[in-house]
Amino acid sequence: MGVTDQPRTQVTIYDVARAAGVAPSTVSRTFARPGRVNAETAARVRQVAEDIGYRANPVGQALPTSQTHLLGLMISDVANPFYSQLIRGAQIAATQAGYEILLADCRESGTRERAALERLVPVVEGFVIGSSRMADSALRTIAKQRPMVVLNRSLRDVPSVITDNVSGMHTAVDLLRELGHESVVYVAGPEASWADGVRFRALRDYGTASGLHTHKVGPFLPTFEGGMAAGRVMLEKPPTAVIAYNDLMAIGVMHALITSGLKVPEQVSIIGFDDILTSQLVLPTLTTVAAPTRQMGMTAVNNVLAIIKGARHGGGEALVMPTQLKVRGSTGQRRRKRVSPALGTTMVSGSAS
């Protein structure tokens, strides 16, 4: 008799809550801190959980109190080097405060992210969420259960730390205009990325005001391979300038264009976001909008620890961290083709702009 592995849908506390007619936080307390739930309600929740196949986190059940000195750090892709310094900053701040970090990776999936956070709710004292792929409402639900600071997403009622995407994009546009470019293609990242939407809107609005025509391609995966795919899309009509959602995509675009015979920056200027280490190792080196990722990780952990200790979130605007344009070898003066009236030949010259 053969056995076929069939994927099973993970039953979550939200499924139990709906079936039992209670809040998700009640389900969480039933298994993590049963003394805080009415006995009749707890019994009903446990029976519903058993009926629909929910398995509570055994670690969370074993914890006698919420004083675990553990923080959950959720990131969207552990393979993305953008997160290396962010993680290091979070670790430094947590260690200084006597805490440890539990790292979770959702692999660019909001569904995986939510399931992982639900499992960690009984285990950790607070969360730092890096570049969430969940909806705002889902983040708010988790924030009601544990102190939370969100990175790269602005939520008015949840403490948030973001980079100055708008100012960063403006400096990138100014550079392209100074180099004589009249149009630019934006390579979009994940649709669920808050930063992606902010960056494109800043490019579109400021570009239009500056006389720079903008066009968007994508979305693509925020990876080297995603950038390669975007680069291949642009080969039919290569642009003179490209701004990508992140450095990995920018490097992928650059690789696709160069291997197809185009020259960077002589024919195409390319700009990324983040300033990952690889941006300094590729040739040509990548012009990029740098983010203070280590400082962001430290700031987020310090803020969530403050909330754990009783600080209140005022519900104001997100904390904005500055960005810096790092001009390197992937951007250059736009070169135009012109016809010599005397010789009737095509020549290439730099822009007079």
N, C-alpha and C positions, 0 to 999 in steps of 0.2 A: 504494500500500500504506500503510495507516494504522499509526501507532505508538501504543501505549497505555502510559502510564507506570504501572508497577506498583511499589508500595512494596517495598523489599527489607529483609529482616531483617539488621541489622548483626551480623556475626560478631565475637565478642569473644575476648580471651585465655582466658576461662573455657571457651569452646567448644573452643579449641585444646588447652587443658590436659586436658580430659576425653578428647578423641580421642587425644591422645598419651600419656595415662597419667602426666602429670607435674603438678606444682603450678603454679598461675597465676604465681607469682613466677619460676619457671623459664622460662616463656614470655616474661615481661617481660625477663628478663636476656638471653635468647637474641637478642632484637632490639636491646636498648639497650646491653648490655655483654657481647657474645658471648665475650670472653675468660674470663668467670667461669662458663661452662657447658661441661661435657664435650663434646668435639667430636662424638661419636656421638649424644649426646642432642640437641645443637643441630641436627644434620642431620635427625634424626627430627622435631623440632618444626617446622623450616622446611618439610619435605615435607608434614606434616599441614596446616600453615597454608595452603600453596599448594593442597592438595587441597580444602579446605573453603571457600576464598575469603577467608581473613583477610588484611587489609592492615595492616601495621604502621605506626605513626606515623613519618613520614619525619623529623620534627623530632627525635624521640627517638633514631632511629638515628644521626643526625648528631652527637649529643652525645658527646664523648670521655670526659667524667667526669660525676659527679652534682653538681658544683659549678656550678650554673646561676644561683644567687642568685634563683631564682624560687619563689614559693609559690602554691599553688592555693587559691582561695577559692570554695567551692561554696555557692550559695544556692538556695532553692526557687522564688523568683519575683522577677526583677529589677524588675518593675513594682510590687511591694509596697514602699511608702515606709518600712516598718519597717527595711529593709535599708540605707537610705541612710547613716545614721549608723554602722551596723555596718561597712559598707564603708570609710567615711572613717577610722574608728578603725584598721582593719586596714592601710589604706594609710599612715597616719601612722607606725605602729609599724614597718612593713616598710621604709619609706624611711629612717627613723632608723638602721636596721640595715644599710642598703645592699642591700636586697632590693626586688624588684618583685612585684606581685600579678597573677596571671592569674585573671580572674573567669569563673566558669562558672555557668550558670542551667539548672536541670533542669525548670523549668516545672511544678512539683508532681508530677513523675513519678519514681518510684524507678528505673525502667528507664533513663530518660535520664540520671539521676544516675550510675548505675553505669557506663554506657557512657562518659560524659565523664571520670569519674575514671580509668578504665582507660587512656584516651588520654593523660591527663596524668601518669600514673605515671612514664614515662621522662623527663619534661620538668622536673618540679618537685622541690624538695628536701623539701617537706612540704605538708601540707594543713590548712586550717581549713574545717570543714564546718558550715554554718549551717542549722539546722532540717532535718536529713536526712529524706528520705522512704524510705530504704532500711531493710531489716531489720538488726537488731543484728549478725547473723552476717556480712552483706555488709560492714558498716563495719569489723568486725574483720579481715576478709580484706584490705581496702585498708590498714588500719593496720599490717599485718605487712610491707607493701612500702614504706611511707613513714611518717615521723613524722606524727602526726595529732592535732589537738585538735578535739573535737566541741562545738558550741554547741547549747543548747536540747535536749539529750539526755543523760541520765545513763547512762554505761557504766562499770562498775567497772574494767575492764581497759584502758580507753582514756581518756586525759586529757579531761575534760569541764568545760565552763563553763555553768552554768544560772542563770536568775533564780529568785528565791524565789517561785515560783508559789503555793505554799501560803499563805504569809503575805500575799501580795497579794490572794488570793481571800478570806481571812479579813477583811481590812480592808474589802473591797467588801461582804461580808455584813453586817458590823457597821454600815456606813453605811445599808444598806437597812433593817435592823432599827430603827435610830435614827429613820428617816423613817417608820416605821409600816407597812412592808411585811410581809406574812405569807407571800408566795410569790414565786418568781422562776423565769423560764424561761432556761435556758442554751442559747445558739445554738452548736452544735458546729461545729468546723472539720474539717480533713482527718482521716480515720481513721488515717492513718499518722503523724500528729503526736504525738510523745511529750508535748509540753506540753499539748495538748488533753486528753489523758487525765488528766494530773495536775490540771489546772484543774477539770475536772468532778468528779473524785473529791473534791477539796478542798471544792468547793461543796456536794456532796451530803452529805459527812460532817459538815462544820462547820455547814451549814445545818440539818441534822436535829438536831444538838445544840443549836442556837440557837432551834429552833422555827420555822424558815423552810422551808416546803414547796418542794421543787425539782422541776423537770421539764426534760427535754432535748428539743430538736428538732434534726434534722440527722442526718448531717453535710451541710454545705454547703461550697462552694468558699470559701476565705478571702479573698474579694474583696468589693467594693462590691455587685456583682451577686449574689453569694451571700447577702449580708445582705438585699438586696431580696427575694430568693426566700423567705428565712426570715420576713421581715416579712409577706409575703402569706399564708404558712401560718398565722400567728398572728392574722390579722384576724377569723377566725370567732369566736374567743374571746380577745380581747386581754388580756394579762397586765397587772399593775400594775408589774412590774419585769422587766428583761431584762439579762442579762450575756452578752456575746458573746465568742467566742474571740479576736478581735482588733478593733482600732479600725475597720478598713475594713468589717468585717461589721456592727459596731455602727452606723456611719454609714448603711450600706445599710438596716438595720432601721429606723432613725429616719426616713429618707426615705420608706420604704414606709408607715409608720404615719401620718406627718404628711400625706402626699399623699392618704391615705384619710380624713382628717378628724379623726384623733386628735391630742391635744395632748401635747407633751413639754416639761416633765416633769409637767404638771398631771394627766394621765391615766396616763402610762407613764414610768417612770424607766429610763434606759438607761446601762449601763457597758461600756466596752471594755477592751482590754489593749494596751499598747505605748507610748501617748502619741506617736503620729506627729504631724507638724506640722499635718496637716489637722484633727486633733481640736480645735485651737484656732481654726480658721477657719470651721467650720460653725456654723450657728445652729439651736438652742442649742449652745453649746460642749459638748464631750463630756467627761464624767467618765470617767477611765481609770486603770488601774494602769500606772504608768510603769516602763519598764525602762531601765537604763543602757547602751543599745546601743553607743554609741561606745566606752565603757570595755570592753565585752565584746569588741569587735573588737580593740582594742589588747592586751588581756590574752591572748586566744587566740593572736595572732601572737607575742607575747613568749614564751609558753609553748612553742609549736612550735619557735621558734628555739633555745630552751634545750635542747630534746630533740635537735635537729640537732647541737648543739655537745657532746652527750654526757650531758646530764642524764637521770636515770632517773625513770620514772613509778612512784610507790610503789603504785599499784593501789588507792588509797583512794577516798573519796567525791568527788563532783564539787565544784568550786569554785562556791559559791553567791553570786550578786550580789544586792544588796538591791533591793527594789521600793518604790515610793511611790505612794499613792493621790492623784490630782489631782482634787479635787472641783470640778466646773464646773456649767454650766447644764442638763445633761441629766438631773439627778437632783433630786427634790424630795419634799416631804411627801406621803404617800399621802392621797388625798382619797376619802372614803366617801360614798355616797349614803345619806340617811336620810329617813324620812317624818316630817313635822311632825304631831303628834297633833291640834293645834288646827285647822290649815288643811287637812290631808290632802294636802299638796303635797310633792313631792320636793325636797330641798335638798342642797347639797354642803358638806361640812365637812372640815377637816383632821383627820388622825388624832390621837387623844389619847395615842397610844403614846409 
